[in-house]
């Protein structure tokens, strides 16, 4: 049985609506070649100054709450050590290609509940860069935490606050 194209598109629309592929705006440094004077790997050392445990309540935006706590706690540089809880819906993005400039795929499932199985990432110069792993029962989703991820029962995120550490190169795509 052949379905008319219009009917087929209507049937596929809900699945297609959840993902949007976008190209991240190209920065001049995003396409430049590797610089041989930049080491293949570099390390920096520091110590935890303190550990901050953040608890978010039902109905709040997970990323906004982390950002608010980072600002309230005056966290300049830190490591997101762990996170647990549940969400009522989620928004993530993931890398979509293998060559520079980078492209991302954004997934929005605002009505799909999930267990929040892990949160990790960094706070760099006060900016939150968080990733998460979610479980929905039939699949696992992982990616960069985006605004609009709504907390269900609760969420707990733990940040180790660093002192005397410069993390400015950690997210610098042009440092290569």
C-alpha atoms as one frame of an Amber mdcrd trajectory, in Angstrom:
protein
   0.000   0.000   0.000   1.428   3.361  -1.013   0.782   6.305   1.258   0.505
   9.802  -0.152   3.554  11.936   0.713   1.416  14.406   2.700   0.026  11.599
   4.895   3.479  10.134   5.404   4.827  13.552   6.465   1.965  13.972   8.940
   2.718  10.564  10.435   6.434  11.340  10.781   5.997  14.922  12.012   5.901
  14.115  15.754   9.177  12.179  15.565  10.841  14.786  13.373   9.666  17.705
  15.517  11.754  16.561  18.464  15.106  17.175  16.759  16.447  20.220  15.000
  19.848  20.269  13.337  21.555  23.620  13.462  24.951  24.935  12.596  26.708
  26.641  15.456  27.793  30.129  14.347  31.318  29.834  13.039  33.977  31.630
  15.022  37.218  32.456  13.210  39.042  30.032  15.521  36.612  27.185  14.777
  38.096  26.384  11.368  41.761  27.164  11.807  44.339  24.362  11.545  46.201
  22.933  14.521  49.144  24.991  15.729  52.239  22.805  16.311  53.242  25.006
  19.259  50.075  23.988  21.156  50.667  20.742  23.068  48.490  17.717  22.258
  47.439  17.674  25.902  48.042  19.980  28.807  47.198  19.687  32.473  46.576
  22.125  35.264  46.426  21.358  38.961  44.522  22.812  41.851  42.622  21.955
  44.975  39.020  21.949  46.021  38.293  24.938  48.169  34.863  23.599  49.123
  32.021  21.442  47.840  28.579  22.923  47.133  25.487  20.699  47.023  22.546
  22.265  45.153  18.994  20.929  45.435  16.352  21.960  42.924  12.627  21.526
  43.509   9.729  20.360  41.334   8.910  22.512  38.333  12.116  24.556  38.156
  14.554  24.838  35.241  17.607  22.683  35.978  20.155  24.783  34.083  18.801
  28.110  35.364  18.933  26.773  38.941  22.541  25.625  38.560  23.478  29.012
  37.086  21.701  30.821  39.928  23.474  28.741  42.580  26.845  29.296  40.889
  26.244  33.054  40.993  24.849  33.020  44.565  27.784  30.917  45.795  30.337
  33.070  43.906  31.773  30.057  42.089  34.306  31.161  39.501  35.841  27.785
  38.578  34.600  24.351  39.537  33.890  20.806  38.523  30.337  19.454  38.400
  31.036  16.195  40.173  27.655  14.491  40.059  23.926  14.980  39.796  20.790
  12.871  40.273  17.033  13.267  40.286  14.294  13.281  37.674  12.936  15.614
  35.017   9.471  16.229  33.576  10.939  16.968  30.162  14.316  17.752  28.699
  16.283  19.697  26.132  19.797  18.679  25.078  22.203  19.192  22.251  24.878
  16.913  20.848  27.606  17.179  18.259  26.309  16.231  14.811  29.359  16.161
  12.548  33.031  15.195  12.414  34.606  18.185  10.708  34.988  21.829  11.662
  33.079  24.030  11.938  30.962  22.179  14.458  27.284  21.443  13.951  24.873
  20.462  16.697  21.585  18.601  16.861  19.096  19.925  19.419  16.516  17.594
  20.928  13.501  18.951  22.780  11.224  16.539  24.611   9.387  18.863  27.017
   6.750  16.237  27.874   8.958  13.164  28.238   9.790  12.336  31.867  13.168
  10.776  32.642  15.471   9.766  35.449  18.401  12.120  35.824  21.173   9.551
  36.143  24.214  11.805  35.901  25.252  15.440  35.607  28.857  16.407  34.921
  30.772  19.342  33.544  32.575  22.499  34.526  32.094  26.012  35.786  34.583
  28.161  33.882  34.903  31.826  34.822  31.401  31.633  36.308  29.834  30.040
  33.197  28.135  26.634  33.530  28.917  23.944  30.955  26.875  20.925  32.032
  26.160  17.576  30.411  23.633  15.020  31.587  22.609  11.415  31.105  18.903
  10.575  31.243  16.989   7.305  31.249  13.401   7.057  30.007  12.861   3.333
  30.550  13.330   2.396  26.899  16.307   4.569  25.978  19.213   6.578  27.323
  19.782  10.182  26.293  23.000  12.089  26.864  24.090  15.541  25.871  24.693
  19.146  26.740  22.074  20.451  29.194  19.905  23.126  27.593  17.405  25.609
  29.097  13.931  24.141  29.429  14.868  20.931  31.246  12.223  20.921  33.971
  12.841  19.215  37.321  10.312  16.564  38.394  10.625  15.179  41.940  13.891
  17.004  42.694  17.432  17.269  41.373  20.685  17.405  43.293  23.906  18.657
  41.687  27.275  18.743  43.467  30.053  21.149  42.468  33.635  21.041  43.683
  34.834  24.647  43.833  38.435  25.094  42.693  40.898  27.682  43.923  43.996
  28.898  42.153  43.120  27.247  38.845  42.857  28.826  35.409  40.329  26.893
  33.301  40.107  29.453  30.500  41.678  27.099  27.905  39.420  24.139  28.739
  36.593  25.285  26.445  38.677  27.256  23.959  38.007  25.486  20.626  40.666
  27.644  18.997  43.452  26.471  21.327  44.770  23.741  19.059
